Amino acid sequence: MSVHDEIRQFIIDNFLMGQDSDSLKDDSSFLEEGVIDSTGVLELVGFLEENYEIKVEDEELIPENLDSIKNICSYLESKLSG
């Protein structure tokens, strides 16, 4: 399973409860769409740190990194290659 697919599946399973996953686009804003709240961001960070063995720094907790599947994939790519 690709990183993209893993992230997408995590979001669907944990925040959409498997519902209406067809409407979730790679660039859909989680905050604007009401998919994830502040507690959800912490869950997401925990998932990323555990599964990809990275540390998400406080200054990295910004929408540009974590507010869509596309943003998360780009963020992970830079963290894993850096």
Residue pairs with C-beta under 8 A, 6 or more apart in sequence:
1 9
3 52
3 73
3 76
3 77
4 26
4 69
4 73
6 51
7 69
7 72
7 73
7 76
8 21
8 24
8 26
8 69
10 44
10 47
11 24
11 30
11 35
11 36
11 44
11 69
12 18
12 21
12 24
14 40
14 43
14 47
15 30
15 35
15 36
15 40
16 24
16 35
24 33
24 35
24 69
25 69
26 68
26 69
26 70
26 73
27 68
27 69
27 70
28 35
28 68
28 69
29 63
29 67
29 68
30 36
30 40
30 66
30 67
30 68
31 63
31 67
36 44
41 61
41 66
44 66
44 72
45 56
45 61
45 66
48 54
48 56
48 72
48 76
49 55
49 56
52 76
52 79
52 80
54 76
54 79
54 80
56 65
60 75
63 71
64 71
64 75
65 71
65 72
65 74
65 75
66 72
66 75
